[in-house]
Amino acid sequence: DQLLVPHVIATETKVRDESIKDFVQKFYESLLSGKTVAASFNRAKTIYDINNVLDACPWILIGSGDHENAVLFPEGR
């Protein structure tokens, strides 16, 4: 049997602790406000890119889920 995980954020490179905190904070703020997984990831990635002009964002969003339509925390719940 194969375990299918719907949403995974991964990286293949080392990431500074401060960068991780910022990315995770923005990602979860967006998720908790009712945004989709993809929208939350893209928001966090954009903010990372703005704050780290010299470094490309190291994270990727993978998994078997429908990132574009998956809302994990519907607004108001």
All heavy atoms as a GROMACS GRO file, in nm:
protein
  607
    1ASP      N    1   0.083  -0.120   0.000
    1ASP     CA    2   0.000   0.000   0.000
    1ASP      C    3   0.087   0.125   0.000
    1ASP      O    4   0.193   0.128   0.060
    1ASP     CB    5  -0.089   0.001   0.123
    1ASP     CG    6  -0.203  -0.099   0.115
    1ASP    OD1    7  -0.189  -0.204   0.048
    1ASP    OD2    8  -0.305  -0.071   0.177
    2GLN      N    9   0.035   0.228  -0.062
    2GLN     CA   10   0.106   0.354  -0.070
    2GLN      C   11   0.032   0.458   0.014
    2GLN      O   12  -0.089   0.474   0.002
    2GLN     CB   13   0.114   0.400  -0.215
    2GLN     CG   14   0.195   0.524  -0.234
    2GLN     CD   15   0.204   0.562  -0.381
    2GLN    OE1   16   0.128   0.513  -0.464
    2GLN    NE2   17   0.294   0.650  -0.413
    3LEU      N   18   0.106   0.525   0.101
    3LEU     CA   19   0.047   0.631   0.183
    3LEU      C   20   0.045   0.760   0.101
    3LEU      O   21   0.147   0.804   0.051
    3LEU     CB   22   0.128   0.653   0.310
    3LEU     CG   23   0.082   0.764   0.402
    3LEU    CD1   24  -0.059   0.736   0.454
    3LEU    CD2   25   0.178   0.780   0.517
    4LEU      N   26  -0.071   0.817   0.084
    4LEU     CA   27  -0.083   0.942   0.008
    4LEU      C   28  -0.110   1.056   0.105
    4LEU      O   29  -0.209   1.055   0.178
    4LEU     CB   30  -0.196   0.932  -0.094
    4LEU     CG   31  -0.180   0.823  -0.200
    4LEU    CD1   32  -0.301   0.820  -0.292
    4LEU    CD2   33  -0.054   0.847  -0.281
    5VAL      N   34  -0.023   1.151   0.104
    5VAL     CA   35  -0.036   1.268   0.191
    5VAL      C   36  -0.086   1.384   0.104
    5VAL      O   37  -0.026   1.414   0.001
    5VAL     CB   38   0.099   1.303   0.256
    5VAL    CG1   39   0.086   1.425   0.346
    5VAL    CG2   40   0.152   1.183   0.334
    6PRO      N   41  -0.195   1.449   0.143
    6PRO     CA   42  -0.254   1.550   0.056
    6PRO      C   43  -0.171   1.677   0.035
    6PRO      O   44  -0.167   1.730  -0.075
    6PRO     CB   45  -0.388   1.583   0.122
    6PRO     CG   46  -0.380   1.531   0.259
    6PRO     CD   47  -0.275   1.424   0.261
    7HIS      N   48  -0.106   1.726   0.139
    7HIS     CA   49  -0.036   1.854   0.127
    7HIS      C   50   0.096   1.848   0.204
    7HIS      O   51   0.095   1.826   0.326
    7HIS     CB   52  -0.120   1.969   0.181
    7HIS     CG   53  -0.261   1.967   0.132
    7HIS    ND1   54  -0.295   1.998   0.002
    7HIS    CD2   55  -0.376   1.933   0.194
    7HIS    CE1   56  -0.425   1.985  -0.013
    7HIS    NE2   57  -0.477   1.946   0.103
    8VAL      N   58   0.205   1.871   0.134
    8VAL     CA   59   0.338   1.867   0.195
    8VAL      C   60   0.417   1.987   0.146
    8VAL      O   61   0.424   2.013   0.026
    8VAL     CB   62   0.414   1.738   0.157
    8VAL    CG1   63   0.554   1.737   0.215
    8VAL    CG2   64   0.336   1.614   0.199
    9ILE      N   65   0.477   2.058   0.240
    9ILE     CA   66   0.571   2.164   0.204
    9ILE      C   67   0.709   2.108   0.234
    9ILE      O   68   0.736   2.062   0.344
    9ILE     CB   69   0.545   2.293   0.284
    9ILE    CG1   70   0.408   2.348   0.247
    9ILE    CG2   71   0.655   2.395   0.259
    9ILE    CD1   72   0.365   2.468   0.327
   10ALA      N   73   0.795   2.112   0.132
   10ALA     CA   74   0.927   2.050   0.145
   10ALA      C   75   1.035   2.142   0.089
   10ALA      O   76   1.006   2.237   0.016
   10ALA     CB   77   0.928   1.918   0.068
   11THR      N   78   1.159   2.111   0.124
   11THR     CA   79   1.275   2.180   0.071
   11THR      C   80   1.390   2.081   0.061
   11THR      O   81   1.394   1.984   0.137
   11THR     CB   82   1.315   2.301   0.157
   11THR    OG1   83   1.426   2.366   0.095
   11THR    CG2   84   1.351   2.262   0.297
   12GLU      N   85   1.478   2.104  -0.032
   12GLU     CA   86   1.597   2.019  -0.046
   12GLU      C   87   1.724   2.092  -0.002
   12GLU      O   88   1.832   2.039  -0.014
   12GLU     CB   89   1.613   1.974  -0.191
   12GLU     CG   90   1.503   1.882  -0.237
   12GLU     CD   91   1.521   1.836  -0.380
   12GLU    OE1   92   1.588   1.906  -0.459
   12GLU    OE2   93   1.468   1.730  -0.412
   13THR      N   94   1.707   2.214   0.046
   13THR     CA   95   1.823   2.293   0.087
   13THR      C   96   1.810   2.336   0.232
   13THR      O   97   1.701   2.331   0.291
   13THR     CB   98   1.835   2.420   0.000
   13THR    OG1   99   1.718   2.500   0.021
   13THR    CG2  100   1.849   2.386  -0.146
   14LYS      N  101   1.921   2.380   0.289
   14LYS     CA  102   1.919   2.434   0.425
   14LYS      C  103   1.848   2.569   0.423
   14LYS      O  104   1.861   2.646   0.328
   14LYS     CB  105   2.060   2.451   0.479
   14LYS     CG  106   2.129   2.323   0.512
   14LYS     CD  107   2.262   2.351   0.576
   14LYS     CE  108   2.328   2.221   0.617
   14LYS     NZ  109   2.456   2.246   0.687
   15VAL      N  110   1.775   2.596   0.530
   15VAL     CA  111   1.702   2.722   0.541
   15VAL      C  112   1.732   2.782   0.678
   15VAL      O  113   1.732   2.711   0.780
   15VAL     CB  114   1.549   2.698   0.526
   15VAL    CG1  115   1.475   2.829   0.535
   15VAL    CG2  116   1.519   2.626   0.396
   16ARG      N  117   1.757   2.912   0.680
   16ARG     CA  118   1.784   2.981   0.806
   16ARG      C  119   1.660   2.976   0.897
   16ARG      O  120   1.547   2.987   0.850
   16ARG     CB  121   1.822   3.127   0.782
   16ARG     CG  122   1.951   3.146   0.708
   16ARG     CD  123   1.989   3.294   0.699
   16ARG     NE  124   1.877   3.385   0.711
   16ARG     CZ  125   1.820   3.450   0.609
   16ARG    NH1  126   1.863   3.432   0.488
   16ARG    NH2  127   1.719   3.532   0.629
   17ASP      N  128   1.683   2.963   1.027
   17ASP     CA  129   1.573   2.956   1.123
   17ASP      C  130   1.477   3.073   1.112
   17ASP      O  131   1.356   3.056   1.116
   17ASP     CB  132   1.627   2.948   1.267
   17ASP     CG  133   1.687   2.813   1.300
   17ASP    OD1  134   1.665   2.718   1.223
   17ASP    OD2  135   1.755   2.803   1.403
   18GLU      N  136   1.530   3.194   1.099
   18GLU     CA  137   1.445   3.313   1.092
   18GLU      C  138   1.355   3.308   0.968
   18GLU      O  139   1.239   3.346   0.974
   18GLU     CB  140   1.530   3.440   1.091
   18GLU     CG  141   1.450   3.566   1.115
   18GLU     CD  142   1.375   3.566   1.248
   18GLU    OE1  143   1.428   3.517   1.349
   18GLU    OE2  144   1.260   3.615   1.250
   19SER      N  145   1.408   3.259   0.859
   19SER     CA  146   1.329   3.246   0.736
   19SER      C  147   1.216   3.146   0.753
   19SER      O  148   1.106   3.165   0.702
   19SER     CB  149   1.418   3.204   0.619
   19SER     OG  150   1.512   3.303   0.591
   20ILE      N  151   1.244   3.039   0.824
   20ILE     CA  152   1.142   2.937   0.849
   20ILE      C  153   1.027   2.997   0.931
   20ILE      O  154   0.911   2.980   0.898
   20ILE     CB  155   1.202   2.815   0.922
   20ILE    CG1  156   1.301   2.743   0.832
   20ILE    CG2  157   1.091   2.720   0.968
   20ILE    CD1  158   1.384   2.640   0.905
   21LYS      N  159   1.060   3.069   1.036
   21LYS     CA  160   0.959   3.130   1.122
   21LYS      C  161   0.867   3.222   1.042
   21LYS      O  162   0.745   3.218   1.056
   21LYS     CB  163   1.024   3.208   1.236
   21LYS     CG  164   1.090   3.123   1.339
   21LYS     CD  165   1.158   3.211   1.443
   21LYS     CE  166   1.251   3.131   1.529
   21LYS     NZ  167   1.327   3.217   1.621
   22ASP      N  168   0.927   3.308   0.960
   22ASP     CA  169   0.848   3.402   0.881
   22ASP      C  170   0.757   3.329   0.784
   22ASP      O  171   0.639   3.361   0.771
   22ASP     CB  172   0.940   3.496   0.802
   22ASP     CG  173   1.012   3.596   0.889
   22ASP    OD1  174   0.971   3.615   1.005
   22ASP    OD2  175   1.111   3.655   0.840
   23PHE      N  176   0.811   3.231   0.714
   23PHE     CA  177   0.733   3.156   0.615
   23PHE      C  178   0.616   3.084   0.682
   23PHE      O  179   0.501   3.095   0.638
   23PHE     CB  180   0.822   3.054   0.543
   23PHE     CG  181   0.750   2.978   0.435
   23PHE    CD1  182   0.743   3.028   0.306
   23PHE    CD2  183   0.687   2.858   0.463
   23PHE    CE1  184   0.676   2.959   0.206
   23PHE    CE2  185   0.620   2.788   0.364
   23PHE     CZ  186   0.614   2.839   0.236
   24VAL      N  187   0.644   3.013   0.790
   24VAL     CA  188   0.540   2.937   0.860
   24VAL      C  189   0.433   3.029   0.917
   24VAL      O  190   0.314   3.000   0.908
   24VAL     CB  191   0.603   2.847   0.970
   24VAL    CG1  192   0.497   2.788   1.061
   24VAL    CG2  193   0.688   2.738   0.907
   25GLN      N  194   0.475   3.142   0.974
   25GLN     CA  195   0.379   3.237   1.030
   25GLN      C  196   0.283   3.286   0.923
   25GLN      O  197   0.160   3.285   0.942
   25GLN     CB  198   0.450   3.355   1.095
   25GLN     CG  199   0.353   3.457   1.150
   25GLN     CD  200   0.423   3.578   1.209
   25GLN    OE1  201   0.545   3.590   1.205
   25GLN    NE2  202   0.344   3.669   1.263
   26LYS      N  203   0.336   3.328   0.809
   26LYS     CA  204   0.250   3.379   0.702
   26LYS      C  205   0.162   3.269   0.644
   26LYS      O  206   0.045   3.292   0.612
   26LYS     CB  207   0.333   3.444   0.592
   26LYS     CG  208   0.412   3.563   0.638
   26LYS     CD  209   0.323   3.667   0.704
   26LYS     CE  210   0.405   3.784   0.754
   26LYS     NZ  211   0.331   3.871   0.844
   27PHE      N  212   0.217   3.149   0.630
   27PHE     CA  213   0.140   3.036   0.577
   27PHE      C  214   0.020   3.006   0.666
   27PHE      O  215  -0.094   2.998   0.619
   27PHE     CB  216   0.230   2.913   0.563
   27PHE     CG  217   0.158   2.791   0.516
   27PHE    CD1  218   0.118   2.780   0.383
   27PHE    CD2  219   0.131   2.686   0.601
   27PHE    CE1  220   0.050   2.667   0.338
   27PHE    CE2  221   0.064   2.573   0.557
   27PHE     CZ  222   0.023   2.564   0.425
   28TYR      N  223   0.044   2.993   0.798
   28TYR     CA  224  -0.066   2.959   0.887
   28TYR      C  225  -0.164   3.074   0.909
   28TYR      O  226  -0.283   3.050   0.926
   28TYR     CB  227  -0.014   2.903   1.020
   28TYR     CG  228   0.021   2.757   1.006
   28TYR    CD1  229   0.153   2.716   0.992
   28TYR    CD2  230  -0.078   2.661   0.999
   28TYR    CE1  231   0.185   2.583   0.975
   28TYR    CE2  232  -0.047   2.527   0.982
   28TYR     CZ  233   0.085   2.489   0.970
   28TYR     OH  234   0.115   2.357   0.953
   29GLU      N  235  -0.117   3.197   0.907
   29GLU     CA  236  -0.209   3.311   0.915
   29GLU      C  237  -0.310   3.303   0.801
   29GLU      O  238  -0.429   3.324   0.820
   29GLU     CB  239  -0.133   3.444   0.904
   29GLU     CG  240  -0.067   3.489   1.030
   29GLU     CD  241   0.014   3.618   1.009
   29GLU    OE1  242   0.015   3.673   0.896
   29GLU    OE2  243   0.078   3.661   1.105
   30SER      N  244  -0.260   3.275   0.684
   30SER     CA  245  -0.345   3.267   0.567
   30SER      C  246  -0.439   3.147   0.574
   30SER      O  247  -0.559   3.158   0.546
   30SER     CB  248  -0.256   3.261   0.442
   30SER     OG  249  -0.327   3.296   0.328
   31LEU      N  250  -0.385   3.031   0.612
   31LEU     CA  251  -0.469   2.911   0.626
   31LEU      C  252  -0.582   2.935   0.725
   31LEU      O  253  -0.698   2.899   0.699
   31LEU     CB  254  -0.387   2.792   0.676
   31LEU     CG  255  -0.320   2.700   0.578
   31LEU    CD1  256  -0.253   2.586   0.653
   31LEU    CD2  257  -0.415   2.645   0.474
   32LEU      N  258  -0.548   2.993   0.840
   32LEU     CA  259  -0.647   3.013   0.946
   32LEU      C  260  -0.750   3.120   0.911
   32LEU      O  261  -0.854   3.127   0.975
   32LEU     CB  262  -0.577   3.045   1.078
   32LEU     CG  263  -0.497   2.928   1.137
   32LEU    CD1  264  -0.411   2.975   1.253
   32LEU    CD2  265  -0.590   2.815   1.179
   33SER      N  266  -0.722   3.200   0.809
   33SER     CA  267  -0.820   3.300   0.767
   33SER      C  268  -0.913   3.246   0.659
   33SER      O  269  -0.994   3.319   0.604
   33SER     CB  270  -0.748   3.427   0.717
   33SER     OG  271  -0.687   3.404   0.592
   34GLY      N  272  -0.900   3.115   0.629
   34GLY     CA  273  -0.993   3.052   0.536
   34GLY      C  274  -0.943   3.042   0.393
   34GLY      O  275  -1.019   3.004   0.304
   35LYS      N  276  -0.817   3.073   0.370
   35LYS     CA  277  -0.760   3.064   0.234
   35LYS      C  278  -0.727   2.918   0.201
   35LYS      O  279  -0.711   2.834   0.289
   35LYS     CB  280  -0.633   3.149   0.222
   35LYS     CG  281  -0.652   3.294   0.258
   35LYS     CD  282  -0.730   3.367   0.150
   35LYS     CE  283  -0.733   3.516   0.176
   35LYS     NZ  284  -0.859   3.566   0.213
   36THR      N  285  -0.715   2.889   0.072
   36THR     CA  286  -0.680   2.753   0.029
   36THR      C  287  -0.532   2.726   0.062
   36THR      O  288  -0.455   2.818   0.090
   36THR     CB  289  -0.698   2.734  -0.122
   36THR    OG1  290  -0.605   2.819  -0.191
   36THR    CG2  291  -0.841   2.763  -0.166
   37VAL      N  292  -0.496   2.599   0.054
   37VAL     CA  293  -0.357   2.560   0.077
   37VAL      C  294  -0.266   2.630  -0.025
   37VAL      O  295  -0.163   2.686   0.011
   37VAL     CB  296  -0.341   2.406   0.069
   37VAL    CG1  297  -0.194   2.366   0.073
   37VAL    CG2  298  -0.417   2.339   0.183
   38ALA      N  299  -0.305   2.629  -0.152
   38ALA     CA  300  -0.223   2.693  -0.256
   38ALA      C  301  -0.211   2.843  -0.234
   38ALA      O  302  -0.102   2.900  -0.245
   38ALA     CB  303  -0.280   2.665  -0.394
   39ALA      N  304  -0.320   2.910  -0.203
   39ALA     CA  305  -0.317   3.055  -0.180
   39ALA      C  306  -0.229   3.088  -0.059
   39ALA      O  307  -0.152   3.184  -0.062
   39ALA     CB  308  -0.458   3.109  -0.160
   40SER      N  309  -0.240   3.010   0.045
   40SER     CA  310  -0.159   3.031   0.166
   40SER      C  311  -0.011   3.010   0.137
   40SER      O  312   0.074   3.089   0.179
   40SER     CB  313  -0.205   2.936   0.277
   40SER     OG  314  -0.340   2.960   0.308
   41PHE      N  315   0.020   2.904   0.063
   41PHE     CA  316   0.158   2.876   0.025
   41PHE      C  317   0.213   2.990  -0.061
   41PHE      O  318   0.323   3.040  -0.037
   41PHE     CB  319   0.167   2.744  -0.050
   41PHE     CG  320   0.305   2.713  -0.100
   41PHE    CD1  321   0.399   2.659  -0.014
   41PHE    CD2  322   0.341   2.740  -0.230
   41PHE    CE1  323   0.528   2.632  -0.060
   41PHE    CE2  324   0.468   2.714  -0.276
   41PHE     CZ  325   0.563   2.660  -0.190
   42ASN      N  326   0.136   3.033  -0.159
   42ASN     CA  327   0.182   3.139  -0.249
   42ASN      C  328   0.202   3.271  -0.177
   42ASN      O  329   0.296   3.346  -0.206
   42ASN     CB  330   0.086   3.153  -0.367
   42ASN     CG  331   0.094   3.035  -0.461
   42ASN    OD1  332   0.198   2.970  -0.472
   42ASN    ND2  333  -0.015   3.006  -0.529
   43ARG      N  334   0.115   3.301  -0.081
   43ARG     CA  335   0.131   3.424  -0.003
   43ARG      C  336   0.260   3.418   0.078
   43ARG      O  337   0.339   3.513   0.078
   43ARG     CB  338   0.012   3.444   0.090
   43ARG     CG  339   0.027   3.566   0.181
   43ARG     CD  340  -0.097   3.588   0.266
   43ARG     NE  341  -0.080   3.706   0.348
   43ARG     CZ  342  -0.046   3.703   0.477
   43ARG    NH1  343  -0.027   3.588   0.539
   43ARG    NH2  344  -0.033   3.815   0.545
   44ALA      N  345   0.283   3.308   0.147
   44ALA     CA  346   0.404   3.293   0.228
   44ALA      C  347   0.528   3.298   0.140
   44ALA      O  348   0.629   3.360   0.176
   44ALA     CB  349   0.399   3.162   0.307
   45LYS      N  350   0.522   3.236   0.024
   45LYS     CA  351   0.635   3.234  -0.070
   45LYS      C  352   0.663   3.376  -0.121
   45LYS      O  353   0.779   3.418  -0.128
   45LYS     CB  354   0.604   3.141  -0.186
   45LYS     CG  355   0.716   3.122  -0.285
   45LYS     CD  356   0.673   3.022  -0.392
   45LYS     CE  357   0.780   2.994  -0.493
   45LYS     NZ  358   0.830   3.108  -0.563
   46THR      N  359   0.560   3.450  -0.155
   46THR     CA  360   0.578   3.587  -0.204
   46THR      C  361   0.642   3.675  -0.097
   46THR      O  362   0.736   3.751  -0.126
   46THR     CB  363   0.442   3.646  -0.246
   46THR    OG1  364   0.391   3.568  -0.355
   46THR    CG2  365   0.455   3.792  -0.288
   47ILE      N  366   0.595   3.664   0.026
   47ILE     CA  367   0.652   3.744   0.134
   47ILE      C  368   0.796   3.703   0.161
   47ILE      O  369   0.883   3.787   0.183
   47ILE     CB  370   0.563   3.735   0.260
   47ILE    CG1  371   0.432   3.809   0.231
   47ILE    CG2  372   0.634   3.793   0.382
   47ILE    CD1  373   0.325   3.790   0.333
   48TYR      N  374   0.824   3.572   0.154
   48TYR     CA  375   0.962   3.526   0.168
   48TYR      C  376   1.050   3.589   0.060
   48TYR      O  377   1.158   3.641   0.090
   48TYR     CB  378   0.970   3.374   0.157
   48TYR     CG  379   1.111   3.323   0.164
   48TYR    CD1  380   1.166   3.286   0.287
   48TYR    CD2  381   1.191   3.316   0.052
   48TYR    CE1  382   1.298   3.242   0.294
   48TYR    CE2  383   1.323   3.272   0.058
   48TYR     CZ  384   1.376   3.236   0.180
   48TYR     OH  385   1.505   3.194   0.188
   49ASP      N  386   1.004   3.587  -0.064
   49ASP     CA  387   1.082   3.642  -0.175
   49ASP      C  388   1.108   3.792  -0.158
   49ASP      O  389   1.216   3.841  -0.189
   49ASP     CB  390   1.012   3.616  -0.309
   49ASP     CG  391   1.020   3.471  -0.352
   49ASP    OD1  392   1.108   3.397  -0.302
   49ASP    OD2  393   0.937   3.430  -0.436
   50ILE      N  394   1.009   3.866  -0.106
   50ILE     CA  395   1.025   4.009  -0.082
   50ILE      C  396   1.130   4.034   0.026
   50ILE      O  397   1.214   4.122   0.014
   50ILE     CB  398   0.891   4.074  -0.044
   50ILE    CG1  399   0.799   4.077  -0.165
   50ILE    CG2  400   0.911   4.215   0.014
   50ILE    CD1  401   0.655   4.112  -0.132
   51ASN      N  402   1.126   3.954   0.132
   51ASN     CA  403   1.216   3.974   0.247
   51ASN      C  404   1.354   3.913   0.225
   51ASN      O  405   1.446   3.941   0.302
   51ASN     CB  406   1.154   3.916   0.374
   51ASN     CG  407   1.033   3.994   0.418
   51ASN    OD1  408   1.019   4.112   0.388
   51ASN    ND2  409   0.943   3.929   0.488
   52ASN      N  410   1.370   3.828   0.127
   52ASN     CA  411   1.497   3.759   0.102
   52ASN      C  412   1.534   3.771  -0.046
   52ASN      O  413   1.544   3.672  -0.117
   52ASN     CB  414   1.486   3.611   0.141
   52ASN     CG  415   1.455   3.594   0.288
   52ASN    OD1  416   1.543   3.598   0.371
   52ASN    ND2  417   1.328   3.578   0.320
   53VAL      N  418   1.556   3.893  -0.088
   53VAL     CA  419   1.576   3.923  -0.229
   53VAL      C  420   1.689   3.841  -0.291
   53VAL      O  421   1.681   3.800  -0.406
   53VAL     CB  422   1.605   4.074  -0.247
   53VAL    CG1  423   1.634   4.106  -0.392
   53VAL    CG2  424   1.488   4.155  -0.195
   54LEU      N  425   1.791   3.812  -0.215
   54LEU     CA  426   1.908   3.741  -0.270
   54LEU      C  427   1.890   3.589  -0.274
   54LEU      O  428   1.969   3.519  -0.336
   54LEU     CB  429   2.033   3.776  -0.189
   54LEU     CG  430   2.070   3.925  -0.188
   54LEU    CD1  431   2.192   3.949  -0.101
   54LEU    CD2  432   2.092   3.977  -0.330
   55ASP      N  433   1.789   3.537  -0.205
   55ASP     CA  434   1.767   3.393  -0.199
   55ASP      C  435   1.634   3.357  -0.263
   55ASP      O  436   1.531   3.412  -0.226
   55ASP     CB  437   1.764   3.343  -0.054
   55ASP     CG  438   1.894   3.368   0.020
   55ASP    OD1  439   2.001   3.352  -0.042
   55ASP    OD2  440   1.889   3.403   0.139
   56ALA      N  441   1.635   3.262  -0.353
   56ALA     CA  442   1.509   3.211  -0.408
   56ALA      C  443   1.439   3.130  -0.300
   56ALA      O  444   1.504   3.064  -0.218
   56ALA     CB  445   1.536   3.125  -0.530
   57CYS      N  446   1.309   3.134  -0.298
   57CYS     CA  447   1.232   3.059  -0.199
   57CYS      C  448   1.263   2.909  -0.214
   57CYS      O  449   1.246   2.852  -0.322
   57CYS     CB  450   1.083   3.084  -0.217
   57CYS     SG  451   0.983   3.006  -0.088
   58PRO      N  452   1.307   2.843  -0.107
   58PRO     CA  453   1.347   2.703  -0.117
   58PRO      C  454   1.232   2.603  -0.107
   58PRO      O  455   1.251   2.484  -0.127
   58PRO     CB  456   1.443   2.687   0.001
   58PRO     CG  457   1.389   2.782   0.104
   58PRO     CD  458   1.336   2.900   0.024
   59TRP      N  459   1.112   2.649  -0.074
   59TRP     CA  460   1.002   2.557  -0.049
   59TRP      C  461   0.923   2.523  -0.174
   59TRP      O  462   0.907   2.606  -0.264
   59TRP     CB  463   0.907   2.615   0.056
   59TRP     CG  464   0.968   2.618   0.192
   59TRP    CD1  465   0.987   2.512   0.275
   59TRP    CD2  466   1.021   2.730   0.259
   59TRP    NE1  467   1.049   2.554   0.390
   59TRP    CE2  468   1.070   2.688   0.383
   59TRP    CE3  469   1.032   2.864   0.224
   59TRP    CZ2  470   1.129   2.773   0.474
   59TRP    CZ3  471   1.091   2.950   0.316
   59TRP    CH2  472   1.138   2.904   0.439
   60ILE      N  473   0.872   2.400  -0.175
   60ILE     CA  474   0.781   2.356  -0.280
   60ILE      C  475   0.660   2.294  -0.214
   60ILE      O  476   0.667   2.245  -0.102
   60ILE     CB  477   0.847   2.255  -0.378
   60ILE    CG1  478   0.899   2.132  -0.301
   60ILE    CG2  479   0.958   2.322  -0.457
   60ILE    CD1  480   0.946   2.020  -0.392
   61LEU      N  481   0.548   2.300  -0.283
   61LEU     CA  482   0.424   2.240  -0.234
   61LEU      C  483   0.397   2.116  -0.318
   61LEU      O  484   0.384   2.124  -0.440
   61LEU     CB  485   0.309   2.341  -0.248
   61LEU     CG  486   0.170   2.294  -0.206
   61LEU    CD1  487   0.166   2.251  -0.060
   61LEU    CD2  488   0.068   2.405  -0.232
   62ILE      N  489   0.394   2.002  -0.251
   62ILE     CA  490   0.370   1.874  -0.319
   62ILE      C  491   0.262   1.797  -0.245
   62ILE      O  492   0.212   1.842  -0.143
   62ILE     CB  493   0.500   1.790  -0.328
   62ILE    CG1  494   0.557   1.763  -0.188
   62ILE    CG2  495   0.604   1.860  -0.416
   62ILE    CD1  496   0.678   1.670  -0.187
   63GLY      N  497   0.228   1.681  -0.294
   63GLY     CA  498   0.129   1.595  -0.230
   63GLY      C  499   0.017   1.561  -0.326
   63GLY      O  500   0.008   1.614  -0.437
   64SER      N  501  -0.069   1.472  -0.282
   64SER     CA  502  -0.175   1.420  -0.367
   64SER      C  503  -0.304   1.502  -0.363
   64SER      O  504  -0.397   1.475  -0.437
   64SER     CB  505  -0.207   1.276  -0.326
   64SER     OG  506  -0.254   1.274  -0.192
   65GLY      N  507  -0.308   1.604  -0.277
   65GLY     CA  508  -0.431   1.682  -0.260
   65GLY      C  509  -0.453   1.787  -0.367
   65GLY      O  510  -0.364   1.820  -0.445
   66ASP      N  511  -0.571   1.841  -0.368
   66ASP     CA  512  -0.609   1.950  -0.458
   66ASP      C  513  -0.578   2.082  -0.388
   66ASP      O  514  -0.663   2.140  -0.321
   66ASP     CB  515  -0.758   1.939  -0.492
   66ASP     CG  516  -0.807   2.049  -0.584
   66ASP    OD1  517  -0.725   2.133  -0.627
   66ASP    OD2  518  -0.928   2.051  -0.611
   67HIS      N  519  -0.454   2.126  -0.400
   67HIS     CA  520  -0.407   2.244  -0.327
   67HIS      C  521  -0.488   2.369  -0.360
   67HIS      O  522  -0.508   2.454  -0.275
   67HIS     CB  523  -0.259   2.271  -0.358
   67HIS     CG  524  -0.170   2.153  -0.345
   67HIS    ND1  525  -0.164   2.073  -0.233
   67HIS    CD2  526  -0.081   2.100  -0.432
   67HIS    CE1  527  -0.077   1.978  -0.252
   67HIS    NE2  528  -0.025   1.990  -0.372
   68GLU      N  529  -0.531   2.378  -0.486
   68GLU     CA  530  -0.603   2.498  -0.532
   68GLU      C  531  -0.740   2.514  -0.467
   68GLU      O  532  -0.792   2.625  -0.457
   68GLU     CB  533  -0.618   2.497  -0.684
   68GLU     CG  534  -0.488   2.503  -0.760
   68GLU     CD  535  -0.412   2.633  -0.740
   68GLU    OE1  536  -0.477   2.738  -0.721
   68GLU    OE2  537  -0.288   2.630  -0.744
   69ASN      N  538  -0.801   2.404  -0.425
   69ASN     CA  539  -0.937   2.410  -0.370
   69ASN      C  540  -0.948   2.366  -0.225
   69ASN      O  541  -1.056   2.376  -0.166
   69ASN     CB  542  -1.031   2.325  -0.457
   69ASN     CG  543  -1.046   2.382  -0.596
   69ASN    OD1  544  -1.083   2.497  -0.612
   69ASN    ND2  545  -1.012   2.305  -0.697
   70ALA      N  546  -0.840   2.318  -0.167
   70ALA     CA  547  -0.844   2.268  -0.030
   70ALA      C  548  -0.842   2.381   0.071
   70ALA      O  549  -0.746   2.457   0.079
   70ALA     CB  550  -0.726   2.174  -0.005
   71VAL      N  551  -0.950   2.393   0.148
   71VAL     CA  552  -0.959   2.490   0.258
   71VAL      C  553  -0.961   2.407   0.386
   71VAL      O  554  -1.057   2.334   0.413
   71VAL     CB  555  -1.086   2.578   0.246
   71VAL    CG1  556  -1.098   2.669   0.367
   71VAL    CG2  557  -1.083   2.657   0.117
   72LEU      N  558  -0.853   2.415   0.463
   72LEU     CA  559  -0.842   2.334   0.584
   72LEU      C  560  -0.914   2.394   0.704
   72LEU      O  561  -0.959   2.323   0.792
   72LEU     CB  562  -0.695   2.310   0.619
   72LEU     CG  563  -0.610   2.247   0.507
   72LEU    CD1  564  -0.468   2.225   0.558
   72LEU    CD2  565  -0.671   2.117   0.458
   73PHE      N  566  -0.923   2.527   0.706
   73PHE     CA  567  -0.987   2.597   0.817
   73PHE      C  568  -1.086   2.698   0.759
   73PHE      O  569  -1.051   2.815   0.740
   73PHE     CB  570  -0.882   2.669   0.904
   73PHE     CG  571  -0.779   2.577   0.960
   73PHE    CD1  572  -0.655   2.563   0.898
   73PHE    CD2  573  -0.805   2.503   1.074
   73PHE    CE1  574  -0.559   2.479   0.950
   73PHE    CE2  575  -0.709   2.418   1.126
   73PHE     CZ  576  -0.586   2.405   1.064
   74PRO      N  577  -1.209   2.655   0.732
   74PRO     CA  578  -1.308   2.750   0.677
   74PRO      C  579  -1.323   2.870   0.770
   74PRO      O  580  -1.324   2.856   0.893
   74PRO     CB  581  -1.436   2.668   0.672
   74PRO     CG  582  -1.391   2.525   0.669
   74PRO     CD  583  -1.264   2.522   0.750
   75GLU      N  584  -1.332   2.986   0.712
   75GLU     CA  585  -1.344   3.110   0.789
   75GLU      C  586  -1.464   3.103   0.882
   75GLU      O  587  -1.572   3.058   0.844
   75GLU     CB  588  -1.359   3.227   0.692
   75GLU     CG  589  -1.321   3.357   0.753
   75GLU     CD  590  -1.313   3.467   0.648
   75GLU    OE1  591  -1.349   3.444   0.532
   75GLU    OE2  592  -1.268   3.575   0.685
   76GLY      N  593  -1.443   3.147   1.006
   76GLY     CA  594  -1.550   3.150   1.103
   76GLY      C  595  -1.569   3.022   1.181
   76GLY      O  596  -1.659   3.010   1.262
   77ARG      N  597  -1.481   2.926   1.161
   77ARG     CA  598  -1.494   2.800   1.239
   77ARG      C  599  -1.377   2.782   1.328
   77ARG      O  600  -1.269   2.812   1.307
   77ARG     CB  601  -1.503   2.680   1.144
   77ARG     CG  602  -1.632   2.677   1.073
   77ARG     CD  603  -1.648   2.549   0.998
   77ARG     NE  604  -1.774   2.554   0.927
   77ARG     CZ  605  -1.807   2.466   0.836
   77ARG    NH1  606  -1.727   2.368   0.805
   77ARG    NH2  607  -1.923   2.475   0.777
   0.00000   0.00000   0.00000
